[in-house]
Amino acid sequence: MDLKPFQIPAVRPEAVDVPLPQLVAEAKALALREAYRHRPEPFEAEFAQLACDCPDACSCAADYPGFAEWIAAREAANRQVRKALKGAL
């Protein structure tokens, strides 16, 4: 077979053929890896239950008046500084 430098030889079917048992094993392994990756945290339910069991230990926006406005002011100041620095570069 005479190939030019930019040509790639055709792949032989026997070079890419995978036996069925190997294919099944690889598919099962992939499924197990995906299932493990998406499993929930072991104590997720118990942690969520803490907020219900101890409402006095949890806080809400009413417990910190003015906090949302303070955060908004800090974010606005941060944006101004970044804009000024970006313009200086």
HUCOR-V421952 format. One record per backbone hydrogen bond with DSSP energy under -1.0 kcal/mol. NH is the residue of the N-H (numbers start at 1). CO is the residue of the C=O. If there is no record, write none. Layout:
# HUCOR-V421952
nh: [NH & NH]
co: [CO & CO]
This chain:
# HUCOR-V421952
nh: [7 & 15 & 17 & 23 & 24 & 25 & 26 & 27 & 28 & 29 & 30 & 31 & 32 & 33 & 34 & 35 & 36 & 37 & 38 & 39 & 44 & 47 & 48 & 49 & 50 & 53 & 54 & 57 & 63 & 64 & 67 & 70 & 71 & 72 & 73 & 74 & 75 & 76 & 77 & 78 & 79 & 80 & 81 & 82 & 83 & 84 & 85 & 86 & 87 & 88 & 89]
co: [4 & 12 & 13 & 19 & 20 & 21 & 22 & 23 & 24 & 25 & 26 & 27 & 28 & 29 & 30 & 31 & 32 & 33 & 34 & 36 & 41 & 43 & 44 & 45 & 46 & 49 & 50 & 54 & 60 & 61 & 64 & 66 & 67 & 68 & 69 & 70 & 71 & 72 & 73 & 74 & 75 & 76 & 77 & 78 & 79 & 80 & 81 & 82 & 83 & 84 & 85]
